[in-house]
Amino acid sequence: MRRLFYIGSFMNKALVVVLLSVTLDAIGIGLIFPILPSLLRELTDSVEISALYGAILAGYALMLFLFAPMLGMLSDRFGRRPILMIAMGGAAIDYLIMTFAPTVEILIIGRLIAGMTAASMAVATAYITDITEEKDRAKHFGYLGACFGVGFIIGPVLGGLLGEIWLRAPFLAAAIFNMINFIMAWFLLPESRPGKESKFKFGEINPFSSLKWAISFVNIRTLLIVYVGFAFVGSIYGTIWVLFTEDRYGWGAAMVGVSLALYGLFSVISQAALTGPITSWLGEKRAILFGLSFEMIALVLLAYFGQWWVLFALLPFFALGDVGGPALQSLLTSKISEDNQGKLQGVLMSLASIAAIIGPLFFTQIYSLLRGDWPGGIWMVAVVIYVLMLPVVLFGDKIRPGTFSRGNKK
């Protein structure tokens, strides 16, 4: 009994530390969004920074794509704790350098390094897997997503407010948050894999090998296309939101931060409280269509109505749109054996990273063409992409029984 109590106490303490660490990390990331365009204008002495802004966001996503599998493999070999601490300490130093970056080139290099250290999210997820029984993993992963969402609510608000005081202050705050993470991990976070090491295989850190593995399953190919489409369109909000609200409403950093925070708040509530009941009521496929419908309605209204209050009124519609993503992910997991669920999640993260690389480049280029005459037209571009996806959503998951044998679920 005493041993069980000790194990439970260890798990609870470690889980709380990891979740708090993820929350602080998300705050640090969200701090930067409201002020990055203004800082780029200051460093480049140019008003038109759409293409550069999109390239920086794409570069950040590219680092996530490349380094998430590498950090995961290193944590298998050397333990979760040291890799997490290296990432936290590196992020703190990196954000401190960006605070005083004298040129745009140094800022770009700093953002690329920030993408590398942010890939530690994969290690944090692996840590929770280590300390959690299988029956509780879904619940704890839910906590993880909620903490990340809370961080993105607090981060933009704090970043906007700090940006009004000093444009570079959010970078300094991000450095402080990462240093707090490092200190907390040093004193409070035990190793989740003591004495367990695996061989470091360079071939397995190649993200393309995992993608090839997933595509080999006929029964999930079309669902993966839908997943990429969702992630691709989803990148429009982080890419265009700041530029759009500046152009259409003349908002400063503080107001942009408030709007992003409210967007995040409604999204967290929707995914935490509504996804389960709606999916149980409609089923996974219809829940995807439910979310897609609400998001398309919100996008069309935002495109054609220019009053600032319309954006706030549409936030619940956007939040209902977020029901579709978890329902799609649930449908995907039902198509793969239990032994390969972790590998599947790695593939989905890689696909989301690819979409996050291409999406900002695509949407910033389109927005630069539309912003002069019709800034809201960018949201109709997203609607068109969703309309093209509808046939795949409706008919893409009709898989014949026995498409692959159990022997192929390797």
N, C-alpha and C positions, 0 to 999 in steps of 0.2 A: 504493500500500500504506500509506504514512504517513497519507494522507488518510482511508482506511478505518479505520485504528487510532484516529485523532483522533475520527472520528464515533462509533466504538464506545465510546471512553472518555467522550465527552460524554453519550451515552445512558445508560451505566452509572452515571455520577456523578449525573445528573439523576434517573434512576429511583430510585436509593438514597435521595436526598434527599426525593423526593416520598413514597416508601413510609414512610420514617421519620417524615415530617411527618404522614402519615395515622395512623400508629400513635400518635404523641403526641396528636393531636387526639382519637382514640377514647378514649385514656386519660382525657383531660380531660372528655369527655362522661360516661364511665362512673363517674368519681369522685363524681358528684353523686347518683346513684340511691339509694345506701343511706341517705343522710341527709336527703333532701328532705322526706319526710313528717314527720320529727321537727322540722325547721326550721319547717315550716308550722305545726305545733302550737305551737311556741314563739312565733311571730310573731302568731298568731291567738288564742292562749290558749284553744284549743278542742281537744277530743279527736277529734271527728268532722271529718275534713278530706278524706274520700274524694272528694266532688264537686269541691272546689277542686283537689285533686291531679290528678284526671282532666282538668280544664279546662286546667291549666298544661301537661300533656303534649300535649293537643290543640292548644293555641296554638303550642307549639314546632313541631309537625308542620305546622300551617298556614303558618308562616313558611317552612319548607322548601319547601312546595308552591308558594308564591308567588315566592320569591326564587331558587330554583335555576335556572329558565330565564333570569331577568334577569341573574344573575351569569355564566351561560354566554355570553349574548349580549355582555355587556360585555367578557368576556375575548376574544371574537372580534374586537371592535373595538379594544381598547386593549392586548391581550396578556394571557397567563395570569399572568405574574409579578406585575404590579402589583395585580391583583384578588385574587390569593392573599394578598399581603402586607397589603392593606387589611383583608381578612377576619381574618387572623391577629392583626394589631395591634388591630383592633376587638374581637375576642374576648378578648384579654388585658385590655384596659381594662374591658370589660363584666364579666368574672368578678371583677375587683378591686372593682368597684362592688357586686356581689352579696355579696362577702365581708363588707362592712360595711353591708348594706342594713338600715335601721332599721325599715322597715314592709313588710308583705306586698305592698303595691302596687308598691314599688320592686323587690322580688324578682320579681314577675310581669313587669314591664317588662324586667328584665334577662334573664329566660328567653326572652322574645320576641325580643330582640336576639340572644341566643345562637342561636336558631333561624335567624335571618337569616344570621349568619356561618357557621353549620354548612352552609349551602347551598353553600359553596365546595367541597364534595366533588365536585360536578359539574364544577368547574373543574379539580380534581386529576385526575379521570378524563379530561377533555379533554386535559390536559397529557400524560398517558401515551399517549393516542392519537397525539398529535403526534410523539412521539419513538420510537414503536415501529412496526416493520414489521408489515404485516397478519398475516403468518404467526405472529408472536409475541404478538399482542394478547391472545388468550385466556389464554395463560400469565401475562402480566403483570397482566391483570385478576384472575387467580386470586391472584397475590401481593397485589394491592390488598385483596381480600376477606379474605385470611388476616391481613394486617396490621391491618385494622379489627377482626377477631375477637380477635386477640392483645391489642389495646388495650382491648377490652371485658372481657377476662379480668383484666388488670392493674388497670384502673380501679376496678371495684367493690371489689376486695380492698383496694387502697390507700385508697379513699374510706371504707370501713368502719373501717379501722384509724385513719385520721386523724380520723374522726368521733368516735371514742371519746376522743381527746385534746381536741379542740375541734370543736364541731358545724359551724363555718364553715370549718374548715381545708381541706376538699376544694375549696372555691371558690378559696381562695388558691393551692392547688397547681395548679388548672386554669389560673389566670392565669399562673403561672410556666411551665407547659408551652407555652401559646400564645405567650408571649414568646420562649421557646427556638425555637419554630417560626419566628417572625418574624426573629430574628437569623440562623438557619440559612438561610432563604430569601434574606435580604439579601446574605450573603457567598457562598453556595454554589449558588444556584438560578439558572441562566441562563434567558433567555426562549426559549420553544420555538417562537414564531412571529415571528422578527425580520423586520420589514418587511412583514408580511402583515396587512392589515386588511380588514374587511368593513363594509358599511354597517349602521348600527344601525337595525333595523326594529322599531318598537314593537309592531306586530301579532304578531310572531313570539314575543314574550316572554309572550304570553297562554297559560297552561297549558291552557285549555279548547279552543283551536284545535287543539292536538296531540291531545287526546282525541277531538275530532270526526273528525280524520283517521284515527285507529286504528279507531274504531267503524265507519267506512265500509267496512272489510274484513269481509265476511260470514264468512270462514273463520277468523277469530280472535276473534269476539265471545264465544263461549262459553268459550274459553280465558282471555280477559280476566276473565270472571266468576269463574272458578276462581282466577285470580291475586289478584283483589280479596279473595275469600274467605279465601285463605291469609294474606294480609297482615292482614286484619281479625282473624282468630283469633290470628295471631302477635303482635298488639299486647297480648294479654292477659297475656303474661309480664312485659313491662316495666311494665305497669300494676298488676297484682294481686300479683305475686310478693312484694314487700316487705310489703304489707298482710297477705297471707295467712300468711306465715311469722311475722309478729309476733303475729297473732291465734291461730293454731293452736299454735305451738311456743314463743311468748314470746321469740323471738330478738331480739338487739340488732343494731346496725349491723355489727359485725364478722362475726357468723355469717351474716347476710344477704349480706354481701359475698363470703364464702367460697363460699356456695351458688351465687351468680350467676357467680362465677369458674369453678367446676367445670362449671356449665351451659355457659358459653362455651367451655371447653376441649374438652369432648366434642363440641360443635357444630363447632368448627374441625377437629378430627380427622376427624369424619364427612364434612364437605364436602370436605376436602382429599384424604382417602385412600379414601373409600368411594363417593362419588357416581359417579365415572367407572366403576369396575368393576361396580357394581350396575346403572347405566343401560345399560352394554354388555351385561350378562347378561340383563336383563329387557326392555330397550327403555324409551323415555321414558314412555309411558303407564302401563306396569306399575310402573315405578319411582315414579311419583307415587302410585299405589295402595299400594305397599310402604311408603313413608314415611307416608302417611296412616294406614295400619293400625297401625303402631307408635306413632304419636303418640296415636291414639285409645285404645289399650290403656293407655298411660301416664296419660292424663287420667282414665280411669275408675278406675284403681287409686289415683291420688292423691286422687280425690274421696272414696273410701270407706275408705281406711286412714289413720288419724291419727298413726301413729308417725313420728317425725322421720326415722328411718333409711330409711323407705320412699321419701321424696323423693330421697335420695341414690342409692338402688338403682335408681330409675327414670330417672336422668339419661341412661344409655346409650340407653334407649328413646326419650327425647325427641330425642337426637342422631340416631338412625336416622330419625326423622321429618323431619329437616332435609334428607334426600336428595330429598324430593319437590319442594322449591322450585326448585333448579337444574335438575332434570329438566323441570319445567314451563316454565322460562325457555328451555331449549334447544329444546323443542317449539315455542314461540312464534317463536323466531328462524328456524326452518325454514319458516315460513309467509310470511315477508316477504323481499323482494329484498335483496341485499347493499347496494344504494344507500341503503336506509332503516333499516339496523340501528341507527344512532345515534339516529334519531328514535324508533324503537321503544323503545329503552332509556329515553329521556326520558319517554315515555308511561308505561312501567312504574313509573318513579320517582314520577311524578305520582299514579298510582293507589295506590301504596303509601302516599304521603303522605295521600291522602284517607282511606284505611283507618285510618291512624294518628291522624287527627283524630277520626273517628267512634268508633273502637274504644275508646279510653280513656273517653270520655263514656258509652258504652253499658255497658262492663263495670264501671266504678266505681259506676254507678247500680244495676245488678243486684247487685253485691257488697254494697252498703250494705243491701239488703233481705235478703240471705242470711246475712250474717256472724254475726248473733246466734244463729241456730238451726243453720245448717249451712254453715260457710265453704267446705267442699269442693264445695258445689253449684255454685260458679262454673265449675269445670272441666267439669261435666256440661253446662252451657250451651254450652261450646265443642264438646263432642262432638255435641250436637244440631245445631249449625250444620254440622259436618263431614258428618253423616249426610244432611242436606238437600242438601249439595254432591255427594254420591256419584253421583246420576244424571247430573249435568253432567260429572263426571270420566269416567264410563264411556262416555257416548254423545255428549258435546258436540263431540268433534273429528272426527266422521265427516263429512268435507267432500267434496262431489262434485268430481271433477276439472274444472278449467276454471271454478271459481266466479268467478274474476276473471281478466282478461287481463293480459298483461305491461304493457299500456298503463296499467293502473290501479296498478301498482306504482311509484308516482311518489315 
